[in-house]
């Protein structure tokens, strides 16, 4: 994996990879690459470093003072948007492992480190809560923990914000002096307890002067409305038409005949490559599509066709592969159709309606990866990724060691957690899953990814890996399942040759805080678990005799 292969692949934005960051800022290599491309000035890079340091210092202090009220800071992949008017607002490109900043947040002529730090935290909290007002409340302890000089610096930057949702920081900055005297957060340096008579804000660790509650509620309502207006403005821009752009899509399909199906919202086929001229149904579904979504849709379809062609060029006798109906999940908006053996692309997918907006950053890389992954499962089911005989003994020995290790880890978990663990084990047994086999329940996905690695561009594979390796802290699953998933999903980082997978996991996922600090597993046992799961994954190899020469 090279720094530039993924970070700078996106139109209108660029990525600051987690592994190139520290609590003090970005690495020298990343800073040099950004400066060389003219993406940020030296002053903007310095402002970012100061912002990240400010955020980590304040969140660390809050956690140290009140560990039951505040989580420690973590590193994230950070997407910096340079074309604000064409990029979807309020989204997380890598769920729960990323935050979004605007380049304007880092402009030293208008912004400040304190303002940029707040925007980073707010973006993370927005991704977690999915509600603008809730994210604002969750970010207040940071502002309450600032000393007077830093609070004034935040106000100075927020007042001059130029990001699409600038109304939020401006309104917040106007009310901040009163917030700092009428809202209390444990550990923020405001005393041990809130003044007598103050009330709790439900769902938060905040306390508030009851007389101030209407003002804070009004701020929440105002910023919710402002965020809605930002989203509306964005979608209106996406709807702009300079011609009948449905014709652009139809013409592309007629002339290029990509090997795929286009499905409507109800799952009906709107376009079939065997009947390329029959486009009325699709044209009707796209009757009001804007110029930007139309261009994006064509690029999506081109991507699926390219990856599909690459698969058939790589796998010998690919046309003979069978689609097992019982194991193929025809959901998620992109899948191999079990009857047609073509990738089906739904116009309406989870997180994207291709009729009304262009795909957000990273989407198309993930689309390529999803296409390859779906084809890869067919190859795996047909025996293209076996355990060669030379690896069989190693696999069997590692399997036995893994089962024993996972059981020992389970047996050494805290007695205080026994009721919770017993309930989890009982649920697993009901589903027919033995706890010692948990780390291998998704091994078929790894095998499919070995095929994907052969047919995808490096940037596409990296997008897939980063979106699948995430924090499980908020996942509604048990400790054993979290441990197993971290051990398995962490293997994906090896697919992109990440130098230090444990840095990525420990810095960004709360794995260390939840499982190691919680005494559920020692770091030594965790590393051994990762090693054994990695040994099992590495035992699988593509059967080269079934590839085209």
NORLIN-V110425 format. One record per pair of residues at least 24 apart in sequence whose C-alpha atoms are under 10 Angstrom apart, sorted by the first residue. I is the first residue (numbers start at 1). J is the second residue. Records with the same first field share a line. If there is no record, write none. Layout:
# NORLIN-V110425
I->J ; J
This chain:
# NORLIN-V110425
1->458 ; 459 ; 462 ; 494 ; 495 ; 496 ; 497 ; 498 ; 499
2->458 ; 459 ; 496 ; 497 ; 498
3->29 ; 30 ; 33
4->30 ; 33 ; 34 ; 459
5->457 ; 458 ; 459 ; 460 ; 462
6->362 ; 365 ; 458 ; 459 ; 460 ; 461 ; 462 ; 463
7->33 ; 34 ; 77 ; 78 ; 79 ; 459
8->33 ; 34 ; 37 ; 39 ; 459
9->361 ; 362 ; 365 ; 459 ; 460
10->79 ; 81 ; 360 ; 361 ; 362 ; 363 ; 364 ; 365
11->81 ; 82 ; 83 ; 86 ; 87 ; 360 ; 361 ; 362
12->80 ; 81 ; 82 ; 83 ; 84 ; 85 ; 86 ; 87 ; 361
13->39 ; 79 ; 80 ; 81 ; 82 ; 83 ; 84 ; 87 ; 100 ; 101 ; 102 ; 103 ; 361
14->39 ; 78 ; 79 ; 80 ; 81 ; 82 ; 103 ; 361
15->77 ; 78 ; 79 ; 80 ; 81 ; 93 ; 98 ; 99 ; 100 ; 362
16->76 ; 77 ; 78 ; 79 ; 80 ; 98 ; 99
17->75 ; 76 ; 77 ; 78 ; 79 ; 98 ; 466 ; 504
18->74 ; 75 ; 76 ; 77 ; 78 ; 97 ; 98 ; 503 ; 504 ; 505 ; 507 ; 508
19->75 ; 76 ; 77 ; 498 ; 499 ; 500 ; 501 ; 503 ; 504 ; 505 ; 507 ; 508
20->75 ; 77 ; 504
21->49 ; 52 ; 75 ; 76 ; 77 ; 78 ; 507
22->49 ; 52 ; 53 ; 56 ; 74 ; 75 ; 76 ; 507
23->49 ; 50 ; 51 ; 52 ; 53 ; 54 ; 55 ; 56 ; 57 ; 73 ; 74 ; 75 ; 507
24->48 ; 49 ; 50 ; 51 ; 52 ; 53 ; 54 ; 55 ; 56 ; 57
25->49 ; 50 ; 51 ; 52 ; 53 ; 54 ; 56
26->52
39->80 ; 82 ; 103
40->80 ; 82 ; 103 ; 104 ; 106 ; 107
41->106 ; 107 ; 108
42->108
43->106 ; 107 ; 108 ; 109
44->103 ; 104 ; 105 ; 106 ; 107 ; 108 ; 109 ; 111 ; 112 ; 113
45->106 ; 107 ; 108
46->106 ; 108 ; 113
47->105 ; 106 ; 107 ; 108 ; 111 ; 112 ; 113 ; 114 ; 116 ; 117
48->103 ; 105 ; 106 ; 107 ; 108 ; 112 ; 113 ; 114 ; 116 ; 117
49->106 ; 113 ; 117
50->112 ; 113 ; 114 ; 116 ; 117
51->106 ; 112 ; 113 ; 114 ; 115 ; 116 ; 117 ; 118 ; 119 ; 120
52->113 ; 114 ; 116 ; 117 ; 118 ; 120 ; 121
53->113 ; 114 ; 117
54->113 ; 114 ; 116 ; 117 ; 118 ; 142 ; 146 ; 150
55->113 ; 114 ; 116 ; 117 ; 118 ; 119 ; 120 ; 121 ; 142
56->117 ; 121
58->117 ; 141 ; 142 ; 143 ; 144 ; 145 ; 146 ; 188
59->121 ; 141 ; 142 ; 145 ; 188
61->142 ; 145 ; 187 ; 188 ; 189
62->141 ; 142 ; 145 ; 185 ; 186 ; 187 ; 188 ; 189
63->186 ; 187 ; 188
64->187
65->186 ; 187 ; 188 ; 189 ; 192
66->185 ; 186 ; 187 ; 188
67->186 ; 187
68->186 ; 205
69->141 ; 185 ; 186 ; 187 ; 204 ; 205 ; 206
70->138 ; 141 ; 185 ; 186 ; 187 ; 205
71->510 ; 513
72->510 ; 513
73->121 ; 507 ; 508 ; 510
74->506 ; 507 ; 508 ; 509 ; 510
75->99 ; 504 ; 505 ; 506 ; 507 ; 508 ; 509
76->100 ; 120 ; 124 ; 504 ; 507 ; 508 ; 509
77->466 ; 504 ; 508
78->120 ; 123 ; 124
79->103 ; 361
80->104 ; 105 ; 106
81->105 ; 163 ; 361
84->162 ; 163 ; 164 ; 234
85->163 ; 164 ; 233 ; 234 ; 237 ; 238
86->234 ; 235 ; 237 ; 238 ; 292 ; 357 ; 358 ; 360
87->234 ; 238 ; 357 ; 358 ; 359 ; 360 ; 361
88->230 ; 231 ; 234 ; 235 ; 238 ; 357 ; 358 ; 359 ; 360 ; 361
89->163 ; 164 ; 165 ; 227 ; 230 ; 231 ; 234 ; 360
90->123 ; 126 ; 127 ; 130 ; 131 ; 132 ; 165 ; 227 ; 230 ; 231
91->123 ; 124 ; 126 ; 127 ; 130 ; 351 ; 360 ; 361
92->123 ; 124 ; 126 ; 127 ; 128 ; 360 ; 361 ; 362
93->127 ; 360 ; 361 ; 362 ; 363 ; 463 ; 466 ; 467
94->127 ; 361 ; 362 ; 363 ; 463 ; 464 ; 465 ; 466 ; 467 ; 468 ; 469 ; 470
95->124 ; 127 ; 128 ; 466 ; 467 ; 468 ; 469 ; 470 ; 471
96->124 ; 125 ; 126 ; 127 ; 128 ; 467 ; 469 ; 470 ; 471 ; 472 ; 473 ; 474 ; 508 ; 509
97->124 ; 127 ; 466 ; 467 ; 468 ; 469 ; 470 ; 471 ; 508 ; 509
98->123 ; 124 ; 127 ; 466 ; 467 ; 470 ; 508
99->123 ; 124 ; 125 ; 126 ; 127
100->124 ; 127
101->163
102->162 ; 163 ; 164
103->162 ; 163
104->161 ; 162 ; 163 ; 164
105->157 ; 158 ; 160 ; 161 ; 162 ; 163
106->157
107->157 ; 161 ; 162
108->157
109->157 ; 160
110->156 ; 157 ; 158 ; 159 ; 160 ; 161 ; 162
111->153 ; 154 ; 155 ; 156 ; 157 ; 158 ; 159 ; 160 ; 161 ; 162
112->150 ; 153 ; 154 ; 155 ; 156 ; 157 ; 158 ; 160 ; 161
113->150 ; 153 ; 154 ; 157
114->142 ; 143 ; 146 ; 150 ; 151 ; 152 ; 153 ; 154 ; 155 ; 156 ; 157 ; 158
115->143 ; 150 ; 151 ; 153 ; 154 ; 155 ; 156 ; 157 ; 158 ; 159 ; 160 ; 161 ; 169 ; 173
116->154 ; 157 ; 158 ; 161
117->142 ; 143 ; 154
118->142 ; 143 ; 154 ; 158 ; 169
119->158 ; 169
128->474
131->224 ; 227
132->168 ; 220 ; 221 ; 223 ; 224 ; 225 ; 226 ; 227 ; 228
133->217 ; 219 ; 220 ; 221 ; 222 ; 223 ; 224 ; 225 ; 227
134->203 ; 204 ; 220 ; 224
135->220
136->168 ; 169 ; 172 ; 219 ; 220 ; 223 ; 224
137->201 ; 203 ; 204 ; 205 ; 206 ; 216 ; 220
138->203 ; 204 ; 205 ; 206
140->172 ; 176 ; 179 ; 180 ; 183 ; 184 ; 185 ; 188 ; 206
141->180 ; 183 ; 184 ; 185 ; 186 ; 187 ; 188 ; 205 ; 206
142->185 ; 188
143->176 ; 179 ; 180 ; 185 ; 188
144->176 ; 177 ; 179 ; 180 ; 181 ; 183 ; 184 ; 185 ; 186 ; 187 ; 188 ; 189 ; 190
145->180 ; 184 ; 185 ; 186 ; 187 ; 188 ; 189 ; 190
146->180 ; 188 ; 189
147->188 ; 189
148->177 ; 180
151->176 ; 177 ; 180
152->176 ; 177
164->226 ; 227 ; 229 ; 230 ; 231 ; 233 ; 234
165->223 ; 226 ; 227 ; 228 ; 229 ; 230 ; 231
166->223 ; 226 ; 227 ; 230
167->222 ; 223 ; 226 ; 227 ; 230
168->219 ; 220 ; 222 ; 223 ; 224 ; 225 ; 226 ; 227
169->223
170->223
171->219 ; 220 ; 222 ; 223
172->216 ; 219 ; 220 ; 222 ; 223
175->215 ; 216 ; 219
178->212 ; 215 ; 216
179->208 ; 209 ; 212 ; 213 ; 215 ; 216
181->208 ; 209 ; 212
182->207 ; 208 ; 209 ; 210 ; 211 ; 212 ; 213 ; 216
183->207 ; 208 ; 209 ; 210 ; 212 ; 213 ; 216
184->208 ; 209
234->357
235->290 ; 356 ; 357 ; 358
236->290 ; 356 ; 357
237->290 ; 291 ; 292 ; 357
238->289 ; 290 ; 291 ; 292 ; 293 ; 294 ; 355 ; 356 ; 357 ; 358
239->288 ; 289 ; 290 ; 291 ; 292 ; 293 ; 294 ; 355 ; 356 ; 357 ; 358
240->288 ; 289 ; 290 ; 291 ; 292 ; 293
241->288 ; 289 ; 290 ; 291 ; 292 ; 294
242->290 ; 291
243->289 ; 290 ; 291
244->283 ; 286 ; 287 ; 288 ; 289 ; 290 ; 291 ; 294
245->283 ; 286 ; 287 ; 288 ; 289 ; 290 ; 291 ; 292 ; 293 ; 294 ; 295
246->282 ; 283 ; 284 ; 285 ; 286 ; 287 ; 288 ; 289 ; 290 ; 291 ; 293 ; 294 ; 295 ; 355
247->279 ; 282 ; 283 ; 286 ; 287 ; 289 ; 294
248->283 ; 291 ; 294 ; 295 ; 297 ; 298
249->279 ; 282 ; 283 ; 286 ; 289 ; 294 ; 295 ; 296 ; 297 ; 298 ; 299 ; 301
250->276 ; 277 ; 278 ; 279 ; 280 ; 282 ; 283 ; 286 ; 294 ; 298
251->276 ; 277 ; 279
252->298 ; 301 ; 302
253->277 ; 279 ; 298 ; 301 ; 302
254->278 ; 279
256->302 ; 305
257->302 ; 305
258->301 ; 302 ; 303 ; 304 ; 305 ; 306 ; 308 ; 309
259->301 ; 302 ; 304 ; 305 ; 306 ; 308 ; 309 ; 341 ; 342 ; 343 ; 344
260->301 ; 302 ; 304 ; 305 ; 308 ; 336 ; 337 ; 340 ; 341 ; 342 ; 343 ; 344 ; 345
261->301 ; 334 ; 335 ; 336 ; 337 ; 340 ; 341 ; 342 ; 343 ; 344 ; 345 ; 346
262->301 ; 334 ; 343 ; 344 ; 345 ; 346 ; 347
263->333 ; 334 ; 344 ; 345 ; 346 ; 347 ; 348
264->345 ; 346 ; 347 ; 348
265->333 ; 346 ; 347 ; 348 ; 349 ; 353
266->346 ; 347 ; 348
267->331 ; 333 ; 344 ; 345 ; 346 ; 347 ; 348
268->346
269->344 ; 345 ; 346
270->346 ; 347
271->344
272->340 ; 342 ; 344
273->342
282->347
285->347 ; 355
286->347 ; 354 ; 355 ; 356
287->355
288->355 ; 356
289->354 ; 355 ; 356 ; 357
290->355 ; 356 ; 357 ; 358
291->356 ; 357 ; 358
292->355 ; 356 ; 357 ; 358 ; 359
293->353 ; 354 ; 355 ; 356 ; 357 ; 358 ; 359
294->354 ; 355 ; 356 ; 357 ; 358
295->358 ; 359
296->354 ; 355 ; 357 ; 358 ; 359 ; 360 ; 364
297->347 ; 354 ; 355 ; 357 ; 358 ; 359 ; 364
299->358 ; 359 ; 364
300->345 ; 354 ; 358 ; 359 ; 363 ; 364 ; 365 ; 367 ; 368
301->344 ; 345 ; 364 ; 367 ; 368
302->368
303->364 ; 365 ; 367 ; 368 ; 369 ; 371
304->334 ; 343 ; 344 ; 345 ; 364 ; 367 ; 368 ; 369 ; 370 ; 371 ; 372
305->342 ; 343 ; 368 ; 371
306->368 ; 371 ; 455 ; 456
307->367 ; 368 ; 369 ; 370 ; 371 ; 372 ; 375 ; 452 ; 455 ; 456 ; 457
308->342 ; 343 ; 368 ; 371 ; 372 ; 374 ; 375 ; 455
309->455
310->372 ; 454 ; 455 ; 456
311->371 ; 372 ; 375 ; 376 ; 379 ; 451 ; 452 ; 454 ; 455 ; 456 ; 547
312->375 ; 455 ; 547 ; 548
313->455 ; 547 ; 548 ; 549
314->451 ; 454 ; 455 ; 546 ; 547 ; 548 ; 549
315->376 ; 379 ; 384 ; 451 ; 455 ; 544 ; 545 ; 546 ; 547 ; 548 ; 549
316->544 ; 545 ; 546 ; 547 ; 548 ; 549
317->546 ; 547 ; 548
318->375 ; 378 ; 379 ; 382 ; 546 ; 547 ; 548
320->382
321->375 ; 378 ; 379 ; 380 ; 381 ; 382
322->378 ; 379 ; 381 ; 382
323->375 ; 377 ; 378 ; 379 ; 381 ; 382
324->377 ; 378 ; 381 ; 382
327->377 ; 378 ; 381
328->374 ; 377 ; 378
329->374
332->370
333->367 ; 370
334->367 ; 370 ; 371 ; 374
335->370 ; 371 ; 373 ; 374 ; 375
336->371 ; 374 ; 375 ; 377 ; 378
341->375
342->375
343->371 ; 372 ; 374 ; 375
344->371
345->371
362->459 ; 460 ; 463 ; 464 ; 467
363->460 ; 463 ; 464
364->460 ; 463
365->456 ; 457 ; 458 ; 459 ; 460 ; 461 ; 462 ; 463 ; 464
366->459 ; 460 ; 461 ; 462 ; 463 ; 464 ; 465 ; 466 ; 467
367->460 ; 463 ; 464
368->452 ; 455 ; 456 ; 457 ; 459 ; 460 ; 461 ; 463 ; 464
369->449 ; 452 ; 453 ; 455 ; 456 ; 457 ; 459 ; 460 ; 461 ; 462 ; 463 ; 464 ; 465
370->452 ; 460 ; 461 ; 464
371->452 ; 456
372->448 ; 449 ; 451 ; 452 ; 453 ; 454 ; 455 ; 456 ; 460 ; 461
373->445 ; 446 ; 447 ; 448 ; 449 ; 450 ; 451 ; 452 ; 453 ; 455 ; 456 ; 461 ; 464
374->445 ; 448 ; 449 ; 452
375->448 ; 449 ; 451 ; 452
376->444 ; 445 ; 446 ; 447 ; 448 ; 449 ; 450 ; 451 ; 452 ; 453 ; 455
377->444 ; 445 ; 446 ; 447 ; 448 ; 449 ; 451 ; 452
378->448
379->447 ; 448 ; 451 ; 542 ; 546
380->444 ; 445 ; 446 ; 447 ; 448 ; 449 ; 450 ; 451 ; 542
381->444 ; 447 ; 448
383->542 ; 543 ; 546
384->447 ; 448 ; 451 ; 540 ; 541 ; 542 ; 543 ; 544 ; 545 ; 546 ; 547
385->444 ; 446 ; 447 ; 448 ; 450 ; 451 ; 539 ; 540 ; 541 ; 542 ; 543 ; 544 ; 546
386->447 ; 539 ; 540 ; 541 ; 542 ; 543
387->536 ; 537 ; 538 ; 539 ; 540 ; 541 ; 542 ; 543
388->539 ; 540 ; 541 ; 542 ; 543
389->539
390->539
391->535 ; 536 ; 538 ; 539 ; 540 ; 541
392->536 ; 539 ; 540
393->539
394->535 ; 536 ; 538 ; 539
395->532 ; 533 ; 535 ; 536 ; 537 ; 538 ; 539 ; 540
396->536 ; 539
397->532 ; 535 ; 536
398->531 ; 532 ; 533 ; 534 ; 535 ; 536 ; 539
399->436 ; 437 ; 440 ; 532 ; 533 ; 535 ; 536
400->436 ; 532
401->528 ; 529 ; 532 ; 533
402->436 ; 437 ; 439 ; 440 ; 528 ; 529 ; 530 ; 531 ; 532 ; 533 ; 535 ; 536
403->434 ; 435 ; 436 ; 437 ; 438 ; 439 ; 529 ; 532
404->436
405->436 ; 525 ; 526 ; 528 ; 529 ; 532
406->435 ; 436 ; 437 ; 438 ; 439 ; 480 ; 483 ; 484 ; 521 ; 525 ; 526 ; 529
407->435 ; 436 ; 437
408->436 ; 521 ; 525
409->480 ; 483 ; 520 ; 521 ; 522 ; 525 ; 526 ; 529
410->435 ; 436 ; 479 ; 480 ; 520 ; 521
411->520
412->519 ; 520 ; 521 ; 522
413->479 ; 480 ; 515 ; 518 ; 519 ; 520 ; 521 ; 522
414->518 ; 519 ; 520 ; 521
417->479 ; 520
420->478 ; 479
421->478 ; 479 ; 480
423->478
424->477 ; 478 ; 479 ; 480 ; 481
425->478 ; 480 ; 481
427->478
428->478 ; 480 ; 481
435->480 ; 481 ; 484
436->480 ; 484
437->484
438->480 ; 481 ; 482 ; 483 ; 484 ; 485 ; 487 ; 488
439->480 ; 481 ; 482 ; 483 ; 484 ; 485 ; 486 ; 487 ; 488 ; 489 ; 529 ; 530 ; 532 ; 533
440->484 ; 485 ; 487 ; 488 ; 533 ; 536 ; 537
441->484 ; 485 ; 488
442->485 ; 488 ; 489
443->488 ; 489 ; 533 ; 536 ; 537 ; 540
444->537
445->489
446->488 ; 489 ; 491 ; 492 ; 495 ; 537 ; 538 ; 540
447->537 ; 538 ; 540 ; 541 ; 542
448->542
449->492 ; 495
450->495 ; 537 ; 538 ; 540 ; 541 ; 542
451->541 ; 542
453->495 ; 496
454->542
458->495 ; 496
459->496
461->492 ; 495 ; 496
462->492 ; 493 ; 495 ; 496 ; 497 ; 498
463->496
464->492 ; 496
465->489 ; 490 ; 491 ; 492 ; 493 ; 494 ; 495 ; 496
466->492 ; 493 ; 496
468->492 ; 493
469->493 ; 504 ; 505 ; 508 ; 509
470->504 ; 505 ; 508 ; 509 ; 510 ; 511
471->505 ; 506 ; 508 ; 509 ; 510 ; 511
472->509 ; 510 ; 511 ; 514
473->509 ; 510 ; 511 ; 513 ; 514 ; 515
474->510
479->514 ; 515 ; 520
480->515 ; 520
482->511 ; 514 ; 515
483->511 ; 515 ; 520 ; 521 ; 526 ; 529 ; 530
484->529 ; 530 ; 533
486->511 ; 526 ; 529 ; 530
487->526 ; 527 ; 528 ; 529 ; 530 ; 531 ; 532 ; 533 ; 534
488->529 ; 530 ; 532 ; 533 ; 534 ; 537
489->530 ; 533
490->530 ; 533 ; 534
491->530 ; 531 ; 533 ; 534 ; 535 ; 537 ; 538
492->534 ; 537
494->534
502->527 ; 530
